[in-house]
Structures are given as C-alpha cells and as structure tokens.
Amino acid sequence: MKLFPELKPARTFLFFTAICFCGTVFGADETNPLPKVFYADPRAMADAKAKLDAGDTSLKPALEQLLKAANKALALKPPSVMDKKRIPPSGDKHDYISQAPYYWRDTNSPDGKYIRRDGERNPESNMDSDAGRLGSVCSNVSTLALAFYFTGDEKYAAKAAEILRVFFLAPATKMNPNLNFGQGIPGQVDGRPTGLIGARGFVQMMDGLSLLENSKSWTAADQSAMREWMSRYFIWLTTSKIGIGEFDAKNNHGSFYDDQAAAIALFLGKTNFARTIILEAETNRIARQIEPDGRQPLELARTKSFGYSSFNLHALIDLAGIGQNLGIDLWHYQAPGGGSIYRALAFMAPFADPKLKWPYRQIQGYNHDSLADLLLRAVPEYPDAKLADALKFYSTSELATNRVRLLFRTAEIPNTPPEVLEK
C-alpha cells in the first residue's frame, strides 16, 4: 500500500484581492515583493511590511515583540547535538536523541521498567536532550529571519546563518538527518514515531530558510547544503519505519506530521507531494478527528484534554494555512459526518473565558491563552460572532503584540496606547 495515494483533483478557491480583514490594503509592489514562504501568508506578510514601512502604527506592537525575541537570540551561543554528554544507541553523537516525557521508572518493578503516566512529564526527559536544542534552533532561526525580513537589518540574518551552520552543516557539530532515537524509553526502545513531534518547528524554519535567501550572510552554497540536508531528512521522514509510523498516527501526532512533511516538501520544490498531503488531510485528519459537534475524541481522551484539543487544532489550522498558499481550502471543508475546523473552533471558543469550567479531564489548570492565536487567525475566515466575541477575553495588549498579526490575515485589533502595552 502506498504511503500517499495518487493526487486527487484540487478543490481550489479564489483569493480575495483585499487581504486584510479590515483597514487599508497596501499589497505588494516592486519595492515590497511577496516573500517566498510556505507556512505564513505571503500577501499578509507583504501587506504588514508595507504598512510598517509607511509608518502605520497598528502593527508596531507585534513588530516590537518580534524584535525583542530576535535581539535576545542575538546573544545566544548556537547549540549543537554534540553538546550532549549522552551517547545515542548508534554510538554516534551526531545522532539526535530524546526521551519519552510521559514515561517513569516503575519503582515496583525489579528490573526498573518504565511505565506511561499520560500528561505527567518526567523531569528526567529534559536532561541532556536534543529535543530542546532542535526546538531552540527552529524557533530562533524563524524569529531572526522574520526580523531580517521586516527590518532589513543584516545582523539578524547573520545570526540565523551562524545557528544553521553549527547545527546542520559544520562537519564537527552537525546533526545527522534523522530522528531514529526520538522519545526513546530507557532499556526498552531506542526510538519511537512519537519522537517526530520534537521536529514540528521545521514548519516555521522552512519559511526562515527561504527568507534568508535575500541575505548576503546566507550564501547560495549554504542554501544548497541546507537543501541537501533537508532532502536526506525528507527521504528518512517519508520512508523510514518511524516516519511512516507517525504518518499513521490518528491524533495530533499525525496532524503535525502532515504539517512538517508538507512544509519541507514545498521548500524542496515537491509541490505535488505537499498538495497530496493537504488534500488527504480532509479524510486522514479532519473527518477522523473531529465530531459533528466539534469535539476531538482522541484529544479528549488525554489527561490534559484542553491542551491537546487546542494543540491538534493548531496543527490543522497551520495545515489549512499551508494549503491556502496552494489554493486548497481546508478552512471550509466539512467531512461527510459533519466534522470541520470551524466546528472544532466553535466548540472550544467559549473556553476562552477563563471562568468557564472545562468539562473534561485536565490534570493541570488549562491555559486559555493557547486559543488566542487560533481565534485571531480564524475570525477572517469565519466572520462569526461566536468566534469574534471570544477575543474579548484577551487583553488588547496580548492580542496586539501577537506575532501572527505579521504573518497572517487576522482579526482587527484596535490601536493600543503605549502606556497600555508597557503594563
């Protein structure tokens, strides 16, 4: 059986000329061309840059928050998989390794076996793990590349280039292009498909790599070497037992696999592959994961059901955004059984109110902030009072400084006085 079926005819839709939910449309021109991105909305990014360059202050809080993170990243020592003291099962420190976070040593077991305690993170899993290093690289490269795009300041691109060379390209410090030893269980299994969740940051990093092509700090040779690394990783991702195992996952792991595979495919120019992934997500993800009333049963079965419901919805919305750049409309797809992204959002939107009790198991108090990004992005797609009203439970400052406002078409946020933002 093929991992990915033959491509189905695309269900395309027309992009609106106006790309802002409200306000003046600037659009791209010769001085402000569309950026080549796969995850973010290129028209929304070009519009945001044009507004900022023209002195519009509405997006200034979001830019300042982005630059705050980018300036912090400038001072970081670039991490490497060689920083760890642990030796992977292969004997090669260039291999990535992490430990399953929800597995604990069974004190009643004479041989010290590990048992699963869902939602309870074992502190042992954070010790000397490459998961944190890879996550830091992906996040900081994305942040720095975006800072370079919006400001044109070469220092941000230079730092991103340094981080990338250390982690992926330099022979002495580079990571091998696989996650064979992700989320292993000590003494029981070297690596598992679930470990691929640790590489979900590759989605945003693909945009960063593309944006850096306009920098003198990131050479054509650098980009060629990075494409070679990602090509080898992509082969592993789509053919290895671990990669196929994650593709087969029915819950959020499968959704995040789709995001990662689609974004990397687009970076590598494999557009048909990306289209296949997104089109098949209609049945592989939306139809299987979302009930007609918007519940996500596989996530509600978890001990942190609110967190995982919003986590999976985040993956699906990111996939819808990638699809939108290809003219595929997952935003408005409704499965034969009635499930859809909209219904999942509508189910969760009331719980933006922190005073409303979540009726399912949540062993830790739920953080309603995880819905803010989703609602900001969803309101322009669904001009629905239920979703828009949910934004009132977030402070204007919290919404105004959200980075997604620079990357996507979002709900309009009122201009925020500086004294409010400083609080």
C-alpha positions as a Markdown table, in Angstrom:
| # | Residue | x | y | z |
|---|---|---|---|---|
| 1 | Met | 0.0 | 0.0 | 0.0 |
| 2 | Lys | 1.4 | 3.4 | -0.9 |
| 3 | Leu | 2.1 | 5.8 | 1.8 |
| 4 | Phe | 0.4 | 8.6 | -0.2 |
| 5 | Pro | -2.4 | 7.9 | -2.7 |
| 6 | Glu | -2.5 | 9.4 | -6.1 |
| 7 | Leu | -3.2 | 13.1 | -6.2 |
| 8 | Lys | -6.9 | 14.0 | -6.3 |
| 9 | Pro | -8.2 | 16.9 | -8.3 |
| 10 | Ala | -7.7 | 20.0 | -6.1 |
| 11 | Arg | -10.6 | 21.9 | -4.7 |
| 12 | Thr | -9.4 | 25.5 | -5.3 |
| 13 | Phe | -10.8 | 28.8 | -4.3 |
| 14 | Leu | -10.3 | 32.4 | -5.3 |
| 15 | Phe | -8.1 | 34.6 | -3.2 |
| 16 | Phe | -9.6 | 37.9 | -2.3 |
| 17 | Thr | -7.7 | 41.0 | -3.6 |
| 18 | Ala | -8.1 | 42.5 | -0.2 |
| 19 | Ile | -6.0 | 40.6 | 2.3 |
| 20 | Cys | -6.7 | 42.5 | 5.5 |
| 21 | Phe | -9.8 | 41.7 | 7.5 |
| 22 | Cys | -10.3 | 45.4 | 8.0 |
| 23 | Gly | -8.4 | 48.6 | 7.1 |
| 24 | Thr | -6.4 | 49.8 | 4.1 |
| 25 | Val | -4.8 | 47.3 | 1.8 |
| 26 | Phe | -1.3 | 48.1 | 0.7 |
| 27 | Gly | -0.4 | 44.9 | -1.1 |
| 28 | Ala | 2.9 | 44.0 | -2.9 |
| 29 | Asp | 4.7 | 46.2 | -5.4 |
| 30 | Glu | 8.2 | 46.4 | -6.9 |
| 31 | Thr | 9.7 | 47.8 | -3.7 |
| 32 | Asn | 7.9 | 45.3 | -1.5 |
| 33 | Pro | 7.5 | 42.0 | -3.4 |
| 34 | Leu | 5.8 | 38.9 | -2.0 |
| 35 | Pro | 8.1 | 36.9 | 0.2 |
| 36 | Lys | 8.6 | 33.3 | -0.7 |
| 37 | Val | 7.1 | 31.5 | 2.3 |
| 38 | Phe | 5.2 | 28.2 | 2.7 |
| 39 | Tyr | 3.7 | 28.4 | 6.2 |
| 40 | Ala | 2.9 | 32.1 | 6.5 |
| 41 | Asp | 0.6 | 34.0 | 4.2 |
| 42 | Pro | 2.9 | 35.9 | 1.7 |
| 43 | Arg | 0.3 | 38.5 | 0.9 |
| 44 | Ala | -0.3 | 39.2 | 4.6 |
| 45 | Met | 3.4 | 39.5 | 5.3 |
| 46 | Ala | 3.9 | 41.9 | 2.3 |
| 47 | Asp | 1.0 | 44.0 | 3.5 |
| 48 | Ala | 2.3 | 44.1 | 7.1 |
| 49 | Lys | 5.8 | 45.2 | 5.9 |
| 50 | Ala | 4.3 | 47.8 | 3.6 |
| 51 | Lys | 2.2 | 49.2 | 6.4 |
| 52 | Leu | 5.2 | 49.3 | 8.8 |
| 53 | Asp | 7.4 | 50.9 | 6.2 |
| 54 | Ala | 4.8 | 53.6 | 5.6 |
| 55 | Gly | 4.7 | 54.5 | 9.3 |
| 56 | Asp | 1.4 | 52.8 | 10.2 |
| 57 | Thr | 1.5 | 52.1 | 13.9 |
| 58 | Ser | -1.2 | 49.4 | 14.1 |
| 59 | Leu | 1.3 | 46.6 | 13.8 |
| 60 | Lys | 4.1 | 48.2 | 15.7 |
| 61 | Pro | 3.4 | 46.3 | 19.0 |
| 62 | Ala | 3.7 | 43.0 | 17.1 |
| 63 | Leu | 6.9 | 44.0 | 15.4 |
| 64 | Glu | 8.4 | 45.2 | 18.7 |
| 65 | Gln | 7.6 | 41.9 | 20.4 |
| 66 | Leu | 9.2 | 40.0 | 17.4 |
| 67 | Leu | 12.3 | 42.2 | 17.6 |
| 68 | Lys | 12.5 | 41.7 | 21.4 |
| 69 | Ala | 12.8 | 38.0 | 20.8 |
| 70 | Ala | 15.2 | 38.4 | 17.9 |
| 71 | Asn | 17.5 | 40.6 | 20.0 |
| 72 | Lys | 17.5 | 38.1 | 22.7 |
| 73 | Ala | 18.5 | 35.4 | 20.2 |
| 74 | Leu | 21.5 | 37.5 | 19.0 |
| 75 | Ala | 23.2 | 36.8 | 22.3 |
| 76 | Leu | 22.7 | 33.0 | 22.3 |
| 77 | Lys | 25.5 | 30.5 | 21.8 |
| 78 | Pro | 24.5 | 28.3 | 18.8 |
| 79 | Pro | 23.5 | 24.8 | 20.1 |
| 80 | Ser | 24.7 | 21.5 | 18.7 |
| 81 | Val | 23.8 | 17.9 | 19.1 |
| 82 | Met | 27.4 | 17.5 | 20.1 |
| 83 | Asp | 26.7 | 19.5 | 23.3 |
| 84 | Lys | 25.2 | 16.5 | 25.0 |
| 85 | Lys | 27.1 | 14.0 | 27.2 |
| 86 | Arg | 24.8 | 11.1 | 26.3 |
| 87 | Ile | 25.8 | 8.7 | 23.6 |
| 88 | Pro | 22.9 | 7.6 | 21.3 |
| 89 | Pro | 22.4 | 3.8 | 20.7 |
| 90 | Ser | 24.2 | 4.2 | 17.4 |
| 91 | Gly | 27.4 | 5.3 | 19.2 |
| 92 | Asp | 27.4 | 8.5 | 17.1 |
| 93 | Lys | 26.8 | 11.7 | 19.0 |
| 94 | His | 25.8 | 13.4 | 15.7 |
| 95 | Asp | 22.5 | 11.5 | 16.0 |
| 96 | Tyr | 19.6 | 13.2 | 17.7 |
| 97 | Ile | 18.3 | 11.7 | 20.9 |
| 98 | Ser | 15.4 | 12.4 | 23.3 |
| 99 | Gln | 13.5 | 10.6 | 26.0 |
| 100 | Ala | 9.7 | 9.9 | 26.2 |
| 101 | Pro | 8.4 | 12.6 | 28.5 |
| 102 | Tyr | 5.4 | 10.7 | 30.0 |
| 103 | Tyr | 7.3 | 7.5 | 30.9 |
| 104 | Trp | 8.5 | 7.0 | 34.5 |
| 105 | Arg | 10.6 | 4.3 | 36.1 |
| 106 | Asp | 8.3 | 1.8 | 37.9 |
| 107 | Thr | 9.5 | 1.6 | 41.5 |
| 108 | Asn | 7.6 | -1.6 | 41.9 |
| 109 | Ser | 9.4 | -3.3 | 39.0 |
| 110 | Pro | 12.5 | -5.3 | 40.0 |
| 111 | Asp | 14.1 | -4.6 | 36.6 |
| 112 | Gly | 13.3 | -0.9 | 36.6 |
| 113 | Lys | 11.0 | -0.9 | 33.6 |
| 114 | Tyr | 9.3 | 2.4 | 32.6 |
| 115 | Ile | 5.5 | 2.8 | 32.6 |
| 116 | Arg | 3.4 | 5.5 | 31.0 |
| 117 | Arg | 1.8 | 8.3 | 33.1 |
| 118 | Asp | 0.0 | 10.4 | 30.5 |
| 119 | Gly | 0.3 | 14.1 | 30.9 |
| 120 | Glu | 2.9 | 13.8 | 33.8 |
| 121 | Arg | 6.2 | 15.0 | 32.4 |
| 122 | Asn | 9.2 | 13.1 | 33.9 |
| 123 | Pro | 11.9 | 15.7 | 34.7 |
| 124 | Glu | 14.4 | 13.1 | 33.6 |
| 125 | Ser | 13.3 | 13.5 | 30.0 |
| 126 | Asn | 14.5 | 17.2 | 30.0 |
| 127 | Met | 18.1 | 16.3 | 31.0 |
| 128 | Asp | 20.7 | 16.5 | 28.2 |
| 129 | Ser | 18.0 | 16.1 | 25.5 |
| 130 | Asp | 18.4 | 17.2 | 21.9 |
| 131 | Ala | 14.7 | 18.0 | 21.7 |
| 132 | Gly | 15.3 | 21.3 | 23.4 |
| 133 | Arg | 18.3 | 22.1 | 21.2 |
| 134 | Leu | 16.4 | 21.4 | 18.0 |
| 135 | Gly | 13.4 | 23.3 | 19.2 |
| 136 | Ser | 15.6 | 26.3 | 20.0 |
| 137 | Val | 17.2 | 26.2 | 16.6 |
| 138 | Cys | 13.9 | 26.2 | 14.7 |
| 139 | Ser | 12.4 | 28.9 | 16.8 |
| 140 | Asn | 15.3 | 31.2 | 16.8 |
| 141 | Val | 16.0 | 30.8 | 13.0 |
| 142 | Ser | 12.4 | 31.6 | 12.3 |
| 143 | Thr | 12.4 | 34.7 | 14.6 |
| 144 | Leu | 15.7 | 36.0 | 13.3 |
| 145 | Ala | 14.7 | 35.5 | 9.6 |
| 146 | Leu | 11.4 | 37.3 | 10.2 |
| 147 | Ala | 13.3 | 40.2 | 12.0 |
| 148 | Phe | 15.5 | 40.4 | 8.9 |
| 149 | Tyr | 12.6 | 40.5 | 6.5 |
| 150 | Phe | 10.7 | 43.2 | 8.4 |
| 151 | Thr | 13.7 | 45.4 | 9.2 |
| 152 | Gly | 16.3 | 44.6 | 6.5 |
| 153 | Asp | 18.9 | 44.5 | 9.3 |
| 154 | Glu | 21.6 | 42.1 | 8.3 |
| 155 | Lys | 22.7 | 41.3 | 11.9 |
| 156 | Tyr | 19.6 | 39.1 | 12.3 |
| 157 | Ala | 20.3 | 37.1 | 9.1 |
| 158 | Ala | 23.9 | 36.7 | 10.1 |
| 159 | Lys | 23.0 | 35.2 | 13.5 |
| 160 | Ala | 20.4 | 32.9 | 11.9 |
| 161 | Ala | 23.1 | 31.7 | 9.4 |
| 162 | Glu | 25.5 | 31.0 | 12.3 |
| 163 | Ile | 22.9 | 28.9 | 14.1 |
| 164 | Leu | 22.1 | 26.9 | 11.0 |
| 165 | Arg | 25.7 | 26.2 | 10.1 |
| 166 | Val | 26.5 | 25.0 | 13.6 |
| 167 | Phe | 23.5 | 22.7 | 13.9 |
| 168 | Phe | 23.1 | 21.4 | 10.4 |
| 169 | Leu | 26.2 | 22.0 | 8.2 |
| 170 | Ala | 29.5 | 22.1 | 10.0 |
| 171 | Pro | 31.1 | 18.6 | 10.0 |
| 172 | Ala | 32.2 | 18.8 | 13.6 |
| 173 | Thr | 28.8 | 19.9 | 15.0 |
| 174 | Lys | 26.1 | 18.9 | 12.6 |
| 175 | Met | 23.1 | 16.7 | 13.3 |
| 176 | Asn | 22.6 | 13.6 | 11.2 |
| 177 | Pro | 19.3 | 13.9 | 9.2 |
| 178 | Asn | 17.1 | 11.5 | 11.1 |
| 179 | Leu | 15.2 | 11.2 | 14.4 |
| 180 | Asn | 15.8 | 7.5 | 14.9 |
| 181 | Phe | 16.3 | 7.9 | 18.6 |
| 182 | Gly | 13.5 | 10.4 | 19.4 |
| 183 | Gln | 11.4 | 9.8 | 22.6 |
| 184 | Gly | 13.1 | 6.5 | 23.4 |
| 185 | Ile | 12.3 | 4.6 | 26.6 |
| 186 | Pro | 15.4 | 3.7 | 28.6 |
| 187 | Gly | 16.1 | 0.0 | 28.5 |
| 188 | Gln | 13.0 | -0.7 | 26.4 |
| 189 | Val | 13.1 | 1.0 | 23.0 |
| 190 | Asp | 15.6 | 3.2 | 21.3 |
| 191 | Gly | 13.2 | 5.5 | 19.4 |
| 192 | Arg | 9.6 | 5.9 | 18.6 |
| 193 | Pro | 7.4 | 7.6 | 15.9 |
| 194 | Thr | 6.1 | 10.0 | 18.6 |
| 195 | Gly | 9.6 | 11.5 | 18.8 |
| 196 | Leu | 8.9 | 13.3 | 15.5 |
| 197 | Ile | 6.7 | 15.8 | 17.4 |
| 198 | Gly | 10.1 | 17.3 | 18.5 |
| 199 | Ala | 10.8 | 18.4 | 14.9 |
| 200 | Arg | 7.5 | 20.3 | 14.4 |
| 201 | Gly | 9.5 | 23.5 | 14.4 |
| 202 | Phe | 10.8 | 22.6 | 10.9 |
| 203 | Val | 7.5 | 24.0 | 9.6 |
| 204 | Gln | 8.3 | 27.6 | 10.5 |
| 205 | Met | 12.0 | 27.1 | 9.9 |
| 206 | Met | 11.3 | 26.4 | 6.2 |
| 207 | Asp | 10.0 | 29.9 | 5.9 |
| 208 | Gly | 13.1 | 31.2 | 7.6 |
| 209 | Leu | 15.4 | 29.4 | 5.2 |
| 210 | Ser | 13.5 | 30.9 | 2.3 |
| 211 | Leu | 13.6 | 34.4 | 3.7 |
| 212 | Leu | 17.4 | 34.2 | 4.3 |
| 213 | Glu | 18.0 | 33.7 | 0.5 |
| 214 | Asn | 17.8 | 37.5 | 0.3 |
| 215 | Ser | 20.7 | 37.9 | 2.8 |
| 216 | Lys | 24.3 | 38.3 | 2.0 |
| 217 | Ser | 25.1 | 36.4 | 5.2 |
| 218 | Trp | 23.5 | 33.2 | 3.9 |
| 219 | Thr | 25.2 | 32.2 | 0.7 |
| 220 | Ala | 24.0 | 30.1 | -2.3 |
| 221 | Ala | 26.4 | 27.4 | -1.1 |
| 222 | Asp | 24.8 | 27.5 | 2.4 |
| 223 | Gln | 21.3 | 27.1 | 0.9 |
| 224 | Ser | 22.4 | 24.3 | -1.4 |
| 225 | Ala | 23.9 | 22.4 | 1.6 |
| 226 | Met | 20.8 | 23.0 | 3.6 |
| 227 | Arg | 18.6 | 21.7 | 0.8 |
| 228 | Glu | 20.8 | 18.6 | 0.7 |
| 229 | Trp | 20.4 | 18.1 | 4.4 |
| 230 | Met | 16.6 | 18.5 | 4.2 |
| 231 | Ser | 16.4 | 16.3 | 1.2 |
| 232 | Arg | 18.1 | 13.4 | 3.1 |
| 233 | Tyr | 15.9 | 14.1 | 6.1 |
| 234 | Phe | 12.8 | 14.1 | 3.9 |
| 235 | Ile | 13.6 | 10.7 | 2.5 |
| 236 | Trp | 14.0 | 9.4 | 6.0 |
| 237 | Leu | 10.8 | 11.1 | 7.1 |
| 238 | Thr | 8.7 | 9.5 | 4.3 |
| 239 | Thr | 10.3 | 6.1 | 4.1 |
| 240 | Ser | 11.6 | 5.0 | 7.5 |
| 241 | Lys | 9.6 | 2.9 | 9.9 |
| 242 | Ile | 9.5 | 5.7 | 12.4 |
| 243 | Gly | 8.3 | 8.3 | 9.8 |
| 244 | Ile | 5.6 | 6.1 | 8.4 |
| 245 | Gly | 4.5 | 5.2 | 12.0 |
| 246 | Glu | 4.0 | 8.9 | 12.7 |
| 247 | Phe | 2.1 | 9.4 | 9.4 |
| 248 | Asp | -0.2 | 6.6 | 10.6 |
| 249 | Ala | -0.9 | 8.2 | 13.9 |
| 250 | Lys | -4.6 | 9.2 | 14.2 |
| 251 | Asn | -4.3 | 12.0 | 16.7 |
| 252 | Asn | -2.3 | 15.2 | 16.9 |
| 253 | His | 0.9 | 13.4 | 16.0 |
| 254 | Gly | -0.4 | 12.6 | 12.6 |
| 255 | Ser | -1.6 | 16.2 | 12.1 |
| 256 | Phe | 1.8 | 17.6 | 13.0 |
| 257 | Tyr | 3.5 | 15.0 | 10.7 |
| 258 | Asp | 1.4 | 16.4 | 7.8 |
| 259 | Asp | 2.5 | 20.0 | 8.6 |
| 260 | Gln | 6.1 | 19.0 | 8.7 |
| 261 | Ala | 6.0 | 16.9 | 5.6 |
| 262 | Ala | 4.1 | 19.5 | 3.6 |
| 263 | Ala | 6.3 | 22.4 | 4.5 |
| 264 | Ile | 9.5 | 20.5 | 3.9 |
| 265 | Ala | 8.2 | 19.3 | 0.5 |
| 266 | Leu | 7.4 | 22.8 | -0.6 |
| 267 | Phe | 10.9 | 24.0 | 0.5 |
| 268 | Leu | 12.3 | 21.2 | -1.7 |
| 269 | Gly | 10.1 | 22.1 | -4.6 |
| 270 | Lys | 7.9 | 18.9 | -4.2 |
| 271 | Thr | 4.7 | 20.8 | -4.7 |
| 272 | Asn | 2.6 | 17.8 | -5.8 |
| 273 | Phe | 3.6 | 15.9 | -2.6 |
| 274 | Ala | 2.5 | 18.8 | -0.5 |
| 275 | Arg | -0.8 | 19.0 | -2.3 |
| 276 | Thr | -1.4 | 15.3 | -1.8 |
| 277 | Ile | -0.7 | 15.6 | 2.0 |
| 278 | Ile | -3.1 | 18.5 | 2.3 |
| 279 | Leu | -5.9 | 17.0 | 0.2 |
| 280 | Glu | -5.7 | 13.7 | 2.1 |
| 281 | Ala | -5.9 | 15.6 | 5.4 |
| 282 | Glu | -9.6 | 16.0 | 4.7 |
| 283 | Thr | -10.2 | 12.3 | 5.4 |
| 284 | Asn | -7.0 | 11.4 | 7.3 |
| 285 | Arg | -7.3 | 14.2 | 9.8 |
| 286 | Ile | -10.5 | 16.3 | 9.8 |
| 287 | Ala | -13.0 | 13.5 | 9.1 |
| 288 | Arg | -11.4 | 11.1 | 11.6 |
| 289 | Gln | -10.5 | 13.6 | 14.3 |
| 290 | Ile | -13.5 | 16.0 | 14.6 |
| 291 | Glu | -17.0 | 15.1 | 15.5 |
| 292 | Pro | -20.1 | 16.9 | 14.1 |
| 293 | Asp | -20.3 | 18.9 | 17.4 |
| 294 | Gly | -16.6 | 19.9 | 17.2 |
| 295 | Arg | -15.3 | 17.5 | 19.8 |
| 296 | Gln | -11.9 | 15.8 | 19.2 |
| 297 | Pro | -12.3 | 12.5 | 20.9 |
| 298 | Leu | -8.7 | 11.3 | 20.6 |
| 299 | Glu | -7.5 | 14.5 | 22.3 |
| 300 | Leu | -10.4 | 14.5 | 24.9 |
| 301 | Ala | -9.2 | 11.0 | 26.0 |
| 302 | Arg | -5.9 | 12.5 | 27.2 |
| 303 | Thr | -5.3 | 13.7 | 30.8 |
| 304 | Lys | -4.7 | 17.2 | 29.5 |
| 305 | Ser | -7.6 | 17.2 | 27.1 |
| 306 | Phe | -7.9 | 21.0 | 26.8 |
| 307 | Gly | -4.2 | 21.4 | 25.9 |
| 308 | Tyr | -4.2 | 18.6 | 23.4 |
| 309 | Ser | -7.5 | 19.7 | 21.8 |
| 310 | Ser | -6.1 | 23.2 | 21.1 |
| 311 | Phe | -2.7 | 21.6 | 20.2 |
| 312 | Asn | -4.2 | 19.4 | 17.4 |
| 313 | Leu | -6.4 | 22.3 | 16.2 |
| 314 | His | -3.3 | 24.4 | 15.9 |
| 315 | Ala | -1.8 | 21.7 | 13.7 |
| 316 | Leu | -4.9 | 21.6 | 11.5 |
| 317 | Ile | -5.1 | 25.4 | 11.2 |
| 318 | Asp | -1.4 | 25.5 | 10.2 |
| 319 | Leu | -2.1 | 22.8 | 7.6 |
| 320 | Ala | -5.1 | 24.9 | 6.3 |
| 321 | Gly | -2.7 | 27.9 | 6.0 |
| 322 | Ile | -0.2 | 25.9 | 4.0 |
| 323 | Gly | -3.0 | 24.6 | 1.8 |
| 324 | Gln | -4.3 | 28.1 | 1.3 |
| 325 | Asn | -1.0 | 29.1 | -0.3 |
| 326 | Leu | -1.6 | 26.3 | -2.8 |
| 327 | Gly | -5.2 | 27.2 | -3.5 |
| 328 | Ile | -6.6 | 24.4 | -1.4 |
| 329 | Asp | -9.4 | 25.3 | 1.1 |
| 330 | Leu | -9.2 | 23.2 | 4.2 |
| 331 | Trp | -10.6 | 26.1 | 6.2 |
| 332 | His | -14.1 | 25.4 | 4.9 |
| 333 | Tyr | -14.0 | 21.7 | 4.3 |
| 334 | Gln | -16.8 | 19.8 | 6.0 |
| 335 | Ala | -16.5 | 16.0 | 6.3 |
| 336 | Pro | -19.5 | 13.8 | 5.3 |
| 337 | Gly | -20.0 | 13.2 | 9.0 |
| 338 | Gly | -20.1 | 16.9 | 9.8 |
| 339 | Gly | -16.7 | 17.5 | 11.3 |
| 340 | Ser | -14.7 | 20.6 | 10.3 |
| 341 | Ile | -12.1 | 23.0 | 11.5 |
| 342 | Tyr | -14.8 | 25.6 | 12.1 |
| 343 | Arg | -16.8 | 23.3 | 14.3 |
| 344 | Ala | -13.8 | 22.4 | 16.4 |
| 345 | Leu | -13.1 | 26.1 | 16.9 |
| 346 | Ala | -16.7 | 26.8 | 17.8 |
| 347 | Phe | -16.6 | 24.0 | 20.3 |
| 348 | Met | -13.5 | 25.4 | 22.0 |
| 349 | Ala | -14.2 | 29.2 | 21.6 |
| 350 | Pro | -16.4 | 29.6 | 24.7 |
| 351 | Phe | -13.5 | 28.3 | 26.9 |
| 352 | Ala | -11.5 | 31.4 | 26.0 |
| 353 | Asp | -13.4 | 32.6 | 29.1 |
| 354 | Pro | -11.2 | 31.5 | 31.9 |
| 355 | Lys | -14.1 | 31.5 | 34.3 |
| 356 | Leu | -15.9 | 28.8 | 32.3 |
| 357 | Lys | -15.1 | 25.3 | 33.5 |
| 358 | Trp | -13.7 | 22.8 | 31.0 |
| 359 | Pro | -15.9 | 19.7 | 31.3 |
| 360 | Tyr | -13.2 | 17.1 | 30.5 |
| 361 | Arg | -10.2 | 15.8 | 32.3 |
| 362 | Gln | -7.4 | 18.3 | 32.7 |
| 363 | Ile | -4.9 | 17.3 | 35.4 |
| 364 | Gln | -3.4 | 20.8 | 35.2 |
| 365 | Gly | -5.3 | 24.0 | 35.1 |
| 366 | Tyr | -6.0 | 24.8 | 31.5 |
| 367 | Asn | -4.3 | 27.9 | 29.9 |
| 368 | His | -6.9 | 29.6 | 27.7 |
| 369 | Asp | -4.1 | 31.6 | 26.1 |
| 370 | Ser | -3.5 | 28.8 | 23.6 |
| 371 | Leu | -6.7 | 29.8 | 21.8 |
| 372 | Ala | -5.6 | 33.4 | 21.2 |
| 373 | Asp | -3.5 | 32.6 | 18.1 |
| 374 | Leu | -6.2 | 30.4 | 16.6 |
| 375 | Leu | -9.0 | 32.8 | 17.1 |
| 376 | Leu | -7.0 | 35.7 | 15.6 |
| 377 | Arg | -6.4 | 33.7 | 12.5 |
| 378 | Ala | -9.9 | 32.2 | 12.3 |
| 379 | Val | -12.1 | 35.3 | 12.5 |
| 380 | Pro | -11.3 | 36.5 | 9.0 |
| 381 | Glu | -12.1 | 33.0 | 7.6 |
| 382 | Tyr | -15.3 | 32.7 | 9.7 |
| 383 | Pro | -17.0 | 36.1 | 10.2 |
| 384 | Asp | -18.9 | 34.6 | 13.0 |
| 385 | Ala | -19.9 | 36.4 | 16.2 |
| 386 | Lys | -19.2 | 33.4 | 18.3 |
| 387 | Leu | -15.5 | 33.4 | 17.4 |
| 388 | Ala | -15.1 | 37.1 | 17.3 |
| 389 | Asp | -16.7 | 37.5 | 20.7 |
| 390 | Ala | -14.3 | 35.1 | 22.3 |
| 391 | Leu | -11.5 | 37.5 | 21.7 |
| 392 | Lys | -12.9 | 39.9 | 24.3 |
| 393 | Phe | -11.4 | 37.6 | 27.0 |
| 394 | Tyr | -7.9 | 38.6 | 26.0 |
| 395 | Ser | -6.3 | 41.9 | 26.8 |
| 396 | Thr | -5.8 | 44.3 | 23.9 |
| 397 | Ser | -2.1 | 44.3 | 24.7 |
| 398 | Glu | -1.9 | 40.5 | 24.5 |
| 399 | Leu | -3.6 | 40.4 | 21.1 |
| 400 | Ala | -1.8 | 43.5 | 19.7 |
| 401 | Thr | 1.7 | 42.0 | 20.4 |
| 402 | Asn | 0.9 | 38.6 | 18.9 |
| 403 | Arg | 3.3 | 37.7 | 16.1 |
| 404 | Val | 0.6 | 36.0 | 14.0 |
| 405 | Arg | -0.6 | 39.5 | 13.1 |
| 406 | Leu | 2.6 | 40.0 | 11.0 |
| 407 | Leu | 2.2 | 36.6 | 9.2 |
| 408 | Phe | -1.5 | 36.1 | 8.5 |
| 409 | Arg | -4.7 | 37.8 | 7.8 |
| 410 | Thr | -6.1 | 38.3 | 11.3 |
| 411 | Ala | -8.9 | 39.9 | 13.2 |
| 412 | Glu | -8.6 | 43.7 | 13.5 |
| 413 | Ile | -7.0 | 44.9 | 16.8 |
| 414 | Pro | -7.6 | 48.4 | 18.0 |
| 415 | Asn | -4.6 | 50.7 | 18.2 |
| 416 | Thr | -3.1 | 50.3 | 21.6 |
| 417 | Pro | -1.8 | 53.2 | 23.6 |
| 418 | Pro | 1.9 | 52.8 | 24.6 |
| 419 | Glu | 1.1 | 53.1 | 28.3 |
| 420 | Val | -1.2 | 50.0 | 28.0 |
| 421 | Leu | 1.5 | 47.9 | 26.2 |
| 422 | Glu | 4.0 | 48.7 | 28.9 |
| 423 | Lys | 1.9 | 47.3 | 31.7 |
